[in-house]
Amino acid sequence: MIRMLLLLLLLLHSTAAGRPPPAATPRLKLAFPELRARHGLHLFVLERSCCYEALLLDEERGRLFVGAQNHLLSLALDDISQRERKIYWPAPVEWREECNWAGKDITAECMNFMKILHPYNRTHLYACGTGAFHPVCAFVEAGQNAEEPVFKLDPQHIEDGKGKSPYDPQHAAASVLVGEELYSGVATDLMGRDFTIFRSLGQRPSIRTEQHDSRWLNEPKFVAVFWVPESEDPDDDKIYFFFRETAVERQQGLGKTSFARIGQICRNDVGGQRSLVNKWTTFLKARLVCAVPGPDGADTHFDELRDVFLLQTRDKRNPLVYTVFSTSSSIFQGSAICVYTMADIRRAFLGPFAHKEGPNYQWVSYQGRVPYPRPGMCPSKTFGTFGSTKDFPDEVIQFARHHPLMYNPVLPHGQRPLFLQAAMPYTFTRIAVDRVTAADGHYDVLFIGTDVGTVLKVVSVPKESWNHMEPLLLEELQVFQDASPITSLQISSKRQQLYAGSATALAQLPLHRCSAYGKACAECCLARDPYCAWDGTACTRYVPNTKRRFRRQDVRNGDPNVLCSEDPRRGSVPQKQLYGVEGSTAFLECIPKSLQAHVFWTYQRTQDDPQREVQMDERVVQTERGVLLRSVQRADTGLYLCHATEHGFTQLLLQLSLEVIGARQAVGTAPDGDLQLAAGASSRKVWYQDFLQLVERPPLGAADRVCQRLWTRGRPLPPPRAQAGPPGHGQDKEPHRARRRRTHEGPRAERGPRSASPW
Ligand SMILES: *[C@@H]1O[C@H](CO)[C@@H](O)[C@H](O)[C@H]1NC(C)=O
């Protein structure tokens, strides 16, 4: 009874349905239990551990290596819940005690949290952890291939992890391992105040950024590091650092502002000869802008850089840089995805330098002479005759030291975010991108992790041209039961799987669930998922270059009129029979698979009558789940057709035949079997009587108000007229109301809100 009332409340509450939803509505929303039961979601949880932060995907070995609290894990890529291997690597007791004496929490912070995990050589990985505020690193033997089931760490060869892993588990470190050398961006002290971009391991002496110089780094938070070749000559290779920091160029008095940055260094930088010894001589940084024009003309900036994904293209020198941002403003809450090209990034580093004459001056574009070789250029044959950064003239080194910041920012591709969500109850945290080959080209599919344990799947499709991309939010997937923030995301294109880590668990999910889009060609086509195509009988995985005749896919236009005209299922629409009791409420349920579809209903008395659209009014209410007919009439009998319109295409979803039984006839005599009383009550009991009893003694609060509303609508009306017509068709609603009144007649009829009604 209560449940029924709740259902009604819900229905009444959601009467806003029918309007087209805003663009940010996912087409399909799948909850954790459904993904678990039907869509191949696998979970991994290690007892007495947590924080699955470092993920390393190894296609050749077929393993997912994971850094967690006190553990390194090796999981099978095919199913992470099977055949795990693990290394227990706690911090020694003395370190934990020291950590505790320093005022840290022994159980929450004084542990070895694995932060760094990289492939090192053919047989080994390199791993680093916080070691209870005592960073440590080690080589991990992982075998040469999938057949070698080795996974071990040599406890005799544990190294100092300073400048590689952070001390504090709350802090992030970013790094990349290139040619047996580790490039990291991290705090190098216990207090977390001395930040550095640091190169270690390998044969060359360690090298770092200038210390205590806010022009170089100003309270940075490192997000990601990548190695990108610049030309055919490896001497031109660069390492790019992505971070956010307190902006030095912001005018004083305006408070602290966080800016997103991209920093560059040359891989062959070995520091200066007389100054900047063992310091970078090629370090430059530029601001990354991700903003939208605001209503008042001022741009809204997304400055909190949170994650970066480098999407490799055919040209190794020009990957696409996908980034996740959120706002730092308390007024405007939002997250955005911006994409940058290497060409735009390189242009900023070749542009003017930012310059400040003295403490009381503003930052301006440097107009003077720039020494040769231009700071930021790598010593190579491509740009000159310098064999090493040690050969650079002093003038160059001095200029580089004082001008690490570029004047021009890097703007995103298309000058604006590719995708953004504002005023949502979540924030984006991570991104992974898969380039998918479809029938009409390739598409970048974005998997965006949020701080509530969900993954958004977004595809960007060209709107008019390939220069103007439009994001489609295909799916919202709840991959974790506990809504904990997603801290890592990895994609295996080969296995078509997505891996997500959080503080509490690891999840594995296929990249696509084509069958979830529906059983008709039009549904498959409208989904516009580049992974899926209509194969003549079902919506299945699209595999390019296969000679299947009935592959139907159109990601770009998503037009079923063209693609699904010969669909054999087009004519067969599910049919349902519903019985309503005269004067009671009937609910015609019709839920489109797509949350972006707009539903409308038509009515016909018999198959041969013309169809007319059902008009909504106070008796006929459209909800998100169907149509609620209050006070059903005999005249309501007939065929109800539920149609869905999406992307300009209309399809028939359901044909519902409603038969209305007289009230007296229904009491206690409802037949068995397929009889379905309105609102799903299918027992012999006449449910609406229960409901009426409830209404007579309504509970307090919201329910109260709704019931009152129901009552006031059952006000006395003129007697019924003989003429019958489709419900709520605007011609005459009076008969229905009159009948309603009769049904509701009873001791209450003469008192309460009804008699007091102004009508
Ligand atoms: C990989 O590096 C480890 C650690 O330095 C070393 O012991 C091992 O021999 C190396 N393996 C190969 C194949 O070079």
The ligand as a Gaussian input file, in Angstrom:
#p B3LYP/6-31G(d) Opt

LIG

0 1
 C       66.744000      -5.852000     -16.128000
 O       67.145000      -5.048000     -15.027000
 C       67.431000      -5.779000     -13.849000
 C       67.745000      -4.775000     -12.757000
 O       68.760000      -3.907000     -13.098000
 C       68.607000      -6.738000     -14.115000
 O       68.901000      -7.491000     -12.945000
 C       68.219000      -7.663000     -15.267000
 O       69.331000      -8.491000     -15.601000
 C       67.819000      -6.846000     -16.487000
 N       67.303000      -7.751000     -17.493000
 C       67.670000      -7.684000     -18.763000
 C       67.075000      -8.662000     -19.702000
 O       68.482000      -6.884000     -19.155000

